[in-house]
């Protein structure tokens, strides 16, 4: 989504005209202004998505696409791009899917492409819907059919037994080119792979002195203000290869809600990843105070949404449960990352209006990556068939 001055401004105007005026798929695009005098200053942009047949209310009374952390048109563009991702993900094309069990669908991806516990799932013997995908590493190869549930969100099969895992937006990105969007989507999918394995296997990372890094100015300013306000900011690097993945915990020692918020990011450099993780953790504090301060916490086994997790981890003493993150080694690096991106597929989910506006939206699927999930009762961890062998604490990530 990079681009200088005039080109970026033109893209913002083009997207706003498409989403707000012509299609009405976004109700408003507004700045997320500061109004707390006891939080780090920052600014973001929010694209408000009106509920419709594709975007049901679910547990959120006001669906939002908050993608623009920062100031000015770059942040506004990010919010609009995230809105584009949500819209395309939830627009399921009618009449374009194949239907049947894997053995009866020519060109369907083999169950052997997936690791345990998904490889031996009875889903592969159940009729389900399939959509075409392109190999990321060999784009000229014949298309491969993959389960549509791994692409679109929200998505349900008519038979609940045909669901391989909980659909999510993980691995989706919008951009001005296919290659750029695929790169961003891949980094997001890899980030979530590292986060899930780190948490449920209890494998932390190397604690990072963020004050010694050349961070992005906005993230550094927010971090310094957070320290001055008494918040404790800790950062860990989980892996460095093939991309750095960083996690930030922002804890309030007073125990006031949210006593803990987390942020994570995958970047082209450690500095970029740390900057993204810190800004996400600190912006999450403001949004938790805005919308979730009076929401009761639910039991760990009953968590179903991002909001549930923010409330669960926002309780006092929660930060202590994540102390394992901050060590002096990165046991995930290599052992749990080598080869995980060797096989990957991309699906162009761009709807015609976005294509006409010069926007590309893709979803990537890497069979060997651990998927993100929010419904705790549907927890499945790569390589482990016994759910009791993993952490009983729900993950704290969005």
Steps between C-alpha positions, in 0.01 A plus 500: 500500500799725469485798275591862524296814545273563200455131408398411856261795525341399170459142625328622817257715305428218256430249777289740703289583196453128430424384854307794645324648198453238228459171688424608858708207629665733751279728707767743621876549514591693810811574707541318829585807706668526837283584796676320785759704686647188658578305182779541243396743230430356161263521212334249278225473243191281519296377205149422624344200323118488511362152581349318203435149371874439460611669821265386778502677833625197692620612842601848387231767509703725272728317252814703428805470281775676693802476280660843512729557794680830460430840354404644165415336169721189541294399803173583326605286205580208731152518656339500155715207391398300807137577418564367148640179650197448724255565217670267252545226760129501579379517140472134407458458122190303411511202269878485457594223744535127445330277756583152625747302710870544417522160330226593251624851409766510229786733589414517870792551736600175672450451872868402515590864430385581855673394822331334797240541642332608174648233269287218641188708555172341385431829320690371197241223458209744535347701212615862513542800272824560307640811331790548260840614626838577341832367623704788644834346406387359162229736370508342153405157639141377459260646760442304819163476673500577873212503751307827468476516880876568511449809285175679581387639835242468638437163337314187604442173321140367501631202700686620808709180490660629179684784676877442508569797728354829616490746205682830557641796311856383570715515186299768318645818351405779263747683280567661166666188359459125541863451608478775762176366642631141510813612687297681765251215533783246536662697778171522688437125469855423614467740793188319625676163456777616732260652753280192530788254535683726743200526730358149493841329513631741763796604286601861555749722327794728563416815694585812302621834633272710283664821620817394319330452161444749219122478522247681286448848650132452583554170682800636692307810611209288623735266683677785676172660603371165625804464726455855630138415585608197703422223253744213466598424142675170428592367157618158386619373164360152438676420172733666251464266202356531243357823644536656845191464720472716812255504791432792734328492839372832639418453868343741748644423847197662666278222367256746341325355193655409269777380729665340196480535125719331244617585152690305238649560159711339230729732307780520250733588789502460877448875539194491278352202687560655843354833389184329377462285812541797737255725318242219480523426873460866593215569259328188633494663845300794371252284313453274803419803715266636231289190449571226754552662841167370635484167320515202742777244453405150392664168582805402297326204338210721382698763309368548146599850384788746500303711748470204738878461497571869559272497806644171629859623477414850622441377855752565783796260531456386140845629399673246723364218285705625204834522677613195302525723190798695628802273501844502339444251214266436209412127505240547225759629254588224254349202679144627450550726200725323247305388195164634617473735201624252238147429376252784473199608297332830427139576413413832338180603682481849351142602424433684169463849656840475668661359187366799305656728763841336454494309831598134539385292798643152559475220752800270542487143630817322616403146603798462735424813703312489829165678445370774726175429687278690742254233617699335777294182493623443142868523590722282283879529515736396221662163556306425820197273510448520877361846586579433864870511416486874427450807719154527652524880495334657193726702276491881542537603134269663247 
